[in-house]
């Protein structure tokens, strides 16, 4: 039988989404030989992502931000509005980036532009691009071998699993994860509107989840509308005009008359957190490590924090990037940060769904403190924007 083709590298990054591409760039810039393994590009992702200031600094670090800025809209004000209509309601809270000396909290940009910019940077580095699907790994005495669908094998010292929530690499490494599901789904689309957004992202908290309007360049915004699955499915089947009318009503027409700008998508909401973030020469980043609801723009930004923490842990570079000490240091670096952030987002989402008055009161009191205590406001804003999570 013919032996499969085999290559050797320091680090094999599996997955070519924004986090995988960023991890490949950071580790190549740190001096590692890097191979990036992912199938040929699927149809472009039509969603947008709010990329916070710490992640913008990371994109600047790998040299891609200047080419992305023109497609992005600044987020200078973040506003939270209690739209639950319940007996106990939280005060409206608005955060201004100038309060912590920033021009913007971050920028909202199309995912397809983000991926294209990172992909172009990868192709400009000495990174081997392998258009194939990684299906498993096997251990060797001093390394690990990634086995691809084509039977190609890539020997490495470290595998970076950036292959999403159903990560084959996480499963192959024997890393268990806790999964949970929400009785919610998110409808996502882009909008054109007649009133300016004034660089303000508005998150309405409703009894079925957040309804979030995030600026895009010009008089356009992206919408993430979280609702019960039946409600999201019903709106998916509406005409553009009927959906626009519901959006105007839900948002109290803060953006004037709106028009649906392009296709819409619905995604069921779920959560996941790996019990370890590295083992058996495999390090988890992005949705291979954690999945959280779309609240507070934390999901993708947490993935960028994973990539930055891994690159910082492996700076040197060490003799063996996949060795036990290196992976234990990365696991420690991410554990508390991911636990705190994912738990906070999960708890906030569940408080929106709860009819229990003490839970509603607690959420309202927390937002009241953020509104009225300047030091607490500034600390919360800075923590949300941090570039890395190393403790």
SULSULTA-V951458 format. One line per field, one symbol per residue. ss: DSSP state (A for helix, B for strand, O for the rest). psi: psi as a letter, one per 20 degrees, with the letter a starting at -180 (. if undefined). burial: # if it has 16 or more other C-alpha atoms within 10 Angstrom, else .. A space follows every 10 residues. Layout:
# SULSULTA-V951458
ss=???
psi=???
burial=???
This chain:
# SULSULTA-V951458
ss=OOOOOBBBOO BBBBOOOAAA AAAAAAAAAO OOOBBBBBOO OOOOOOOBBB BBAAAAAAAA AOOOAAAAAA AOBBBOBBBB BBOOOOOOOO OOBBBBAAAA OOOOOBBBBB AAAAAAAAAA AAAOOOBBBB BOOBBBBBBB OOBBBBBBOO OOBBBBOBBB BOOOOOOAAA AAOOOOBBBB BBBBBBBBBB BBBOOOOOOB BBBBBBOOBB BBBBBBOOOB BBBBBBBOAA AAAAAAOOOA AAAAAAAAAA OOOOOOOBBB OOOOBBBBBB BBBBOOOBBO OBBBOAAAOB BOOOOOOOAA AAAAAAAAAA AAAOOOOOOO OOOAAAAAAA AAAAAAAAAA AAAAAAAAAA AAAOOOAAAA AAAAAAAAAA AAOAAAAAAA AAAAAOOOOO O
psi=ppqqqprprg popopkahgg gggggghghi jqpppooqrq prqqpjrrpo orghhghghh hjjighihhh jqpqnhpopp pokhjrgoqq qppppphhhk kqhqhaqpqp hhggggghgh hgiirlpppo nrppirqqqr gkbqppprhj jqpoprhppo okkahlohhg ghikoqqpqr qqlqqppprq qqriqqikkp ppoporijrq opppqrqbmq qqpooprqhh gghghhiqrg ggghhhgggh jkkijbpqpp narqqppqpr qqpqhqjqql kpppqbihhq prqmpjkhfh hhghhggghg hhhjqfrrhn hjrggghhgg gghhghghgg ghgggggggh hhipjoghgh gggghghggh hioggggggg gghhiqhrnk .
burial=.......### ########## #########. .########. .....##### #########. .#.##..##. .######### ####...### #.#####... ...####### #########. ##....#### .######... ..######.. ########## #####.#### ..#.#.#... .#.####### ###..##.## ########## #######.## #########. ###.##...# ..###.##.. #.###..### #..#.#.### ####.##### ########## #####.#### ########## #####....# ###..##### #.###.##.. ##..##.### ###.....## #.###.#..# #.....##.. ##.####### .
